[in-house]
């Protein structure tokens, strides 16, 4: 029938947005990989194409990507830069493979290093160098410590202590305990690992509560049939239904908290690291400054998430669990890994040491310098030093071994995430080499001056949030951040005013089951419950939460960006003098964005002919004159016909005809 045929087509075209719990693998290690590519590892969908390798989704992605690439290689769309269209082709082909999961996304991340030399955008050497960045080494150190914490089961121990404090009867307190632990741990640990460690404990508690609730419902049913008054509070309301509803909310809470916690630190999530590694803002976004900016946003978002989940799943629910359940869980943990050990203590201390040293990084940089006064240390060196300690300190639980062995580290390290980050940096390099970043930046740069700063934050946050519901957050950051860097140059706007809200928005993924890796893990682990999570469970609370979090994120990023980074100030000197910048820091007294300045940025108008540049107010200047800082009053704006405004400064004497600088 038509209904059957449409159902078959839907099954074949199952996309990652419509993923079901039963379609994900059960094995924790397979689920770890499926968290970032659930469509590719869907174990139930038909695969009628490419000799049983591809679903309809993947065929569509491959065909669409190739078609778009051919179009942009054949038709000149961007006329100013010869290789910009070729870079658009690379982005389209890579993006389609990312979104439709034509290949594992970690393999897709290698496409820039293959395609950019092929399309003569840049050399293999330049494209490949972008894959191994100082940010990559920072994450290597952080990931190794994550593996160490997982190896000694420290997060499970922390959760059990939080559970003892919260109790098991009050559903709201239980939800708060799980979400608090996930939120705090995900600031310094991989969100996939945290979700994988906490969800089994959650499903175990929910299943125990459901068994007890079923017994109480049966007793109430027998009392009703016999005419005796029911002894169960809330008679007429199914306790099993309440427990199942709470179980869905509890898994969602763990997933959401694991995503939200990563907002707070530069090592919490890869998009934050991509921002820290952006050349134009190098040195401006430190671990401490980012935490001062992002921690209030993360805290506000976790409160919103808790409120939404409490109202939707936990309000009025009392769990029929006693202290014996926690005692049983603790006994099981002790039977598996023993009592709290020196190994757990040492790994926890190494994690604390990493946080302390990252906070002290500015002090360390002032100490470790070369003869010219330039800092030689960095966050990457600090993280790798702390990671090395895990291989130097002996284990008391496993005599003859270190706290962490290389076998365990290499098995559990998320190497693919490093490739994803490298692919993002490589794409960013391709944007710069091809001129595509300038072309896109000029387009978006025309919008920036027309919007007030608050409105700009809302446009960026809601735009990025819409993108990450369908695209991997790292992929989104990989093309959005370079475009915003160029938009800031084209509009002569402080780059942090654009980059900060975009980076925060990359973590606000609550709407769909696979909008974030932690959502996908929670979806897969929910098959351990009698009633697995459904798409409507995510949508029911995810839609209002996404809207509320995006609104709060825009408001708070606007406020905190001003407080911490002075991001609403005119285009800063550090951005203009950055090696990644092409602008001139010129003596042009006047008012810029409501502030009186003496010096301001002057952006070259053409990459091929840099003889003229434009300041924030739209005036066009001769670079040779603007660059002559020895005689700053000798700057001569171009004639009115070429874009200068009336009232521009004129020289008091004949300027030096030879350009300086």
Residue, then its C-alpha position, 0 to 999 in steps of 0.5 A: x500500500x501507499x502507507x507501507x511504501x512511504x514508511x519504507x522510504x522514510x526508513x531508508x531516508x532516516x536522517x540523523x535528526x530522526x534517529x531512534x534509540x534502537x538504531x544506535x549500537x549498544x556497545x559503549x565503545x561503538x556508541x562513543x563513536x556513534x555519538x558524533x556520526x549517528x547516521x553512519x552507524x545506524x544499525x537498522x536502516x536499509x542501505x540499498x546503495x553503493x553495494x550496501x554501504x550507503x543509505x538514501x541520506x548518504x547518496x543524497x549527500x554525495x550527489x548534492x556535494x559533487x553537484x555543488x562543487x562542479x557548479x562553483x568550479x564551472x561558474x564564476x560567482x566571486x569575481x574579486x578572488x580567483x580561487x574563492x569559487x574553488x574554496x566554496x566548492x571545497x566547503x560545499x563538498x566537505x559540508x555535505x559529507x559532514x551533514x549527510x555523513x557520507x563518510x565518517x566525519x573524522x575522515x571527512x575532516x581530511x578532505x581539505x588537505x586533499x581538495x585544496x591542493x587539488x583545486x590549486x587553492x594552497x599547497x599541501x604543506x600549508x594545508x597540512x600544517x593547520x592540522x597540528x596547532x598548539x590548540x591540538x596539543x592543549x587538547x591532547x593533554x586535556x584528553x589524556x587527563x580525561x582518560x585517566x579520570x575515566x580509567x579510575x572511575x572518579x566521576x562515578x565516585x563523585x556522582x555517588x557522593x552527590x547522590x548520597x547528599x541529594x537522596x533518592x526519593x525527591x525527583x527534583x533533588x536527584x535531577x539536580x545532583x546528576x546535572x550538577x555533577x555532569x555540568x562541573x565535570x564537563x568543564x574539564x572533561x570530554x562530554x561524551x565520556x561524562x555522558x557514557x559514565x553517568x547514564x548507566x547509573x541513571x538507568x539503573x536507578x530508574x529501572x529499580x524505581x520502576x520495579x518498585x513503582x510497578x509493585x505499588x501500582x499492583x497493590x493499589x489495583x488490588x485494593x481498588x478491586x477489593x474495595x479497600x482504601x488504597x494505602x498508596x499516596x496519589x491513588x489513581x495516578x500511575x507511579x510507573x508512568x511518573x517514573x518513566x517520565x522522570x527517567x526520560x528527563x534524567x537522561x536529557x538532564x545529563x546530556x544537556x548538562x554535559x553540553x552546557x558545562x563545556x561552555x565555561x572553559x577553553x578546554x570544555x568543547x572544541x569550538x571554544x578551542x577553535x576561537x582560542x586558536x584563531x590567529x587574529x585574537x591570539x593571546x586575547x582569549x586566555x583560560x581565565x578571561x574566557x572563564x570569567x566571560x563564559x561561566x555566568x553564561x554556562x551557569x544561567x543556561x544550566x539553571x534554565x535547563x534544570x527548570x525546563x526539565x523539572x517542570x516537564x519531567x520531575x515536578x510532583x514525582x516521588x520516587x519509591x526508592x530508599x537508602x538501600x538502593x544507594x547502598x547497593x550501588x555503592x557495594x557494586x562500585x566497591x566490588x568492581x573497583x574497590x574503595x576510594x584509592x590513592x589512584x583516584x586521589x592522585x588523578x583528581x589532584x592532577x586535574x586540579x593542578x591543570x586548572x590551577x596552572x591554566x589560571x596562572x598561565x599569565x604569571x608563567x608566561x612572564x617567568x618563562x621568556x626568551x632574551x627578547x622578553x617574548x613568552x616561551x610557555x603556553x597552555x599546551x605545554x602546561x596541559x602536556x606537563x600535567x598529562x605526563x604526570x599520569x605516566x610518572x606516578x605509580x599506581x597503588x591499585x595496580x603495582x608495577x604500573x603507572x596511574x595511566x598506561x599508554x595502552x589505555x590512553x591510546x584506546x580511549x583517546x578521542x583522536x578523531x576530535x583532533x582531526x575534526x579540529x585540524x580540519x576546521x583550522x585547515x578550512x580556515x586557512x583555505x578561506x584566507x588563502x583563497x580570499x573567500x573570507x574577505x569576500x564573505x566578510x564584505x557581504x556580512x560586513x555590510x550588515x554589521x554597521x546597520x545593527x546595534x551591538x545588542x541586535x548583532x549578538x541576537x542575529x549571530x547567536x540565533x543564526x549559529x543555533x539554527x546551523x548546529x541543529x543540522x551540522x556538527x558544532x565543530x563544522x559550524x565553527x570551522x566556517x562561521x568563525x573565519x567568516x566573522x573574522x573577515x566581517x569584523x575586518x570589512x566593517x572595522x568592528x572589534x572581532x571579539x564582538x562577533x566571535x564571542x557570541x558565535x562560539x557560545x552559540x555552538x554549545x546550545x544544541x538541545x532540540x534534536x537527538x543528535x544535535x550534540x554528541x551527548x544527546x546521541x549518547x543519552x539516546x543510545x543508552x535510553x534503550x536500557x529503559x523500558x521506554x527509550x527516549x523519543x524525538x518528541x521527548x527532545x522536542x518537548x523540552x528542547x524547543x523552549x529551552x533552545x529559545x530561552x538559552x539562545x535569548x539568555x546567551x545573546x543577552x549575557x554574551x553582550x554584557x560579559x563581552x563588554x565587562x571582560x573583553x571591552x568587546x564593544x570598543x572600536x577596532x583594537x590595536x592588538x587586532x590591527x597589529x596582529x600578524x594575521x591582520x592586514x590593517x594599518x594602525x593610523x593616526x586619525x583622530x575622531x569619534x568611533x562608535x561613540x568614543x573619541x580616539x586618536x588612532x584607529x584601524x584603516x583596512x586596505x580596500x583591495x588585497x591586490x592593490x593596497x594603496x588605499x584603506x578605509x576607516x570605520x566612518x567610511x572615509x578612504x585614505x591613501x595608505x602611503x600617507x596614513x602609514x607616515x606616523x612620523x607626520x600624522x597630520x599629513x594624511x590626505x583623504x581621497x577626493x569626494x568622488x572616490x568615497x571621502x567625506x566632507x570635513x576630512x583632515x587636510x595637510x598643513x604642509x606638503x607631505x613626504x611623497x615617499x610612503x613610510x612602512 
